Structure formats: C-alpha cells, structure tokens
Amino acid sequence: MARSVLVLNSGSSSLKYAVVEPDSENMVVDGIVERIGEGQVRDHAEALQKAFDQMAESGQRLDTLGLVAVGHRVVHGGPDIYRPTLIDDALVAEIDELSALAPLHNPPALLGIEEARKALPDLPHVAVFDTAFFHDLPPAAATYAIDRDVAAQWQIRRYGFHGTSHQYVSEQAAAYLGKPLESLRQIVLHLGNGASASAIVGGRPVDTSMGLTPMEGLVMGTRSGDIDPGVLVYLWRTANMGVEDIEKMLNRRSGVLGLGGEIDFRILHQRIESGDTAAQLAYDVYIHRLRKYIGAYLALLGSVDVITFTAGVGENDAAVRRDALSGLAPLGIELDERLNASPEKTARRISADSSPTTVLVVPTDEELAIARACTHLVEQ
Ligand code: ADP
C-alpha cells in the first residue's frame, strides 16, 4: 500500500481536507466541509466527522489508506516557529499564544488540530506554517519603518504568507525550465481569493507582499491589501467604527468584492461585459496594484528570469495575466497571446519565444507540499 498523508486546512467556517500520496503525487481524495457553526455542522468536531464520512462515501476508509501522518496548515508561526514541527501539547500552547498575532486564522487551525489529534491519536500530527518560507526575509524587506521598541515589544515585522505555495511554485518553475533553482531570479504571483507576490533569488525570498497579517499587499477577493494606515485611524476616530468593524470591513468587505460586489473573477468579467462600471473599477484597481508590485520587484531584482502565475485567478484568468503584463516588452516581458489563452491545466509557458523573461502558469499544490514536508519530518 502506498503511504499517504491526511492534510487538513481548518478555517473559521470551513475545513478543507485531502489525502495525498507524496511519492506518486496522487491526490487520493479531497473535499471541503463548509458553513461550520451555521446549523448542520455545529463545530469543528462535527466538521471533521463529516469529512471522514465524505471520504467513506467516496470509497476511502481512513484505516485502509496507509496514512503515515496528518499535516495541518497553520497560518502564523510568529517569529520563532517556522519549520514543519511535530505537534505536541507544548506546540499547541505556542500556536495558541500566537493567536494574538493571527486572531482570524490560528484559533480555527487549533480547533482542527485538537479534533484531529483526538480522532487519530496514533498518528504523528505535523504543523506546517504559511510563514515558514519567508522567515529569513532580508531585514530591509522584513522591517516596518516604525518605532523599533514598539516593533520589538509586539513582534511586529513582515512575516509573509502563502509561503508553502510560493516555495512549491518557484521549485516547480525551475524544474519546468530544467534550470537549477539557485540560478534563477523569479517573481511568483499567487492570485487566489487571497493574493500575494514574492521576489525570489536562488530559491530564497527577498521580498513578499503580505506582512504582519495576510492583509497587506495586493488587492484580494475580499481584502483591501495596501492601505494608508491613516484610513484606519480616521475610521476609528471620525467614523466611530470599532476595531472589529474595521477589521471585518478590511478583511471581508473590501478588495474586489467591496468595490465590484463580486468575488469570482468569472462573474466579474461578465459584469464588466454588461457595462457594470463598479465591476470595471474593481478590476482596474486590482490590475493597477498587481502591476505596481511587478514593477517594484523588477527593480528589486534588476532582471527577472521567470514570472509565474498560480492559484485560482492566476491559473485560469488569461485576461488578468495579459493586463498585468501588457506593454512591458521594453522591460523584456512579452506574452504569446495564443499560449496565454490556452485553457491547459498543467504547468506551461505563456511568454513569446523572443521574450527574455519567461512567463509561466504553474498550478499550485499546497496539499502535496504539506504532505511532503510531513513525510520528510516523520522519516527523520
Ligand atoms: P483560495 O485562495 O480560497 O485557495 P483559489 O486559489 O481556489 O482560492 O482561487 C479562487 C478564485 O479563483 C475564485 O474566487 C475565482 O475568482 C478564481 N477563479 C477560479 N476559476 C476561475 C476561472 N476559470 N477563471 C477566472 N477566475 C477563476
């Protein structure tokens, strides 16, 4: 029997699961339990049971899967924890302490961890942190220009997120090109509901767009990305909005949804076609910010060997890719329109043969990357 890893990504209202065979890269089963806390699924314990039931319905019984570990995606590892780590009570307590830094993300991850440890007590459970890849960002990129004592006291730095994806995709890009990772200057654009960019030299990140929290940087499905901190102060002082109202607005009612009333880019495009000016503005703001980051990272890197698009929007939306890179031929970036429009689902080149910078689309696979991290760890 091939060995496999159960990968869990536990959010506040959803539990994503997958069983992956890291050696064959085969995804045995995957799915999602949604609307946790809204009636049918009362809490994370019930959500996990439902995930097991769904797996059984698709013919996959846990005891016959050859599971060697359970991998948990944890968003925030704080300043000190970043390597994939075996979960014990002490680690649970540490992740709990970090909830102050990631109040929206770490508490639900912990609920998932606790329930899974109860349900599968004989397997090693491993935490894989979304911040890991960016732990060693150069200080100039990791540091906010604020009072250094305040920053130190409150562990305020730029941590970066989506690290598992940025690392995996940058490695896949090198493999696709048949070039050593060490030789490449890369920009990776992870454009899903959450969105982030990274600049990577020789396999190590030199900058990334997310910061203390996953709110900084690009315009996202429901998050604002970069914003003048003065807006927050103004909302608090003058508009009388409380901290939680402000946080909710910036996280859930901003971004493409907040501007255009829609999170799904397929529908956003339809609305633009039908003359919806709010949808058009949402798209324009999204593209404008994306181009600014690409330009900033071009300047940081000096020259770029490969730009890679990944995640739901990046992998599927040819218009976003075209508009993000249009007019950049003088900077050595030129798409091939036919390749860009191809609906293929595998890793592929979309730049013109003559383009000095190669542009790729590479499907991300965070579950596989987490499963691999788990088997590396439990084999040691
Ligand atoms: P998450 O960040 O939640 O993991 P994904 O990476 O799966 O999200 O991205 C989901 C988003 O991808 C959707 O909200 C939608 O906007 C976009 N998307 C998915 N499929 C397509 C498509 N065929 N064309 C354009 N956008 C798409």
Residues whose N, C-alpha, C, O or C-beta is under 5 A from the ligand:
A	BS01	ADP	L191 G192 N193 G194 I263 D264 F265 R266 A311 G312 V313 N316 D317
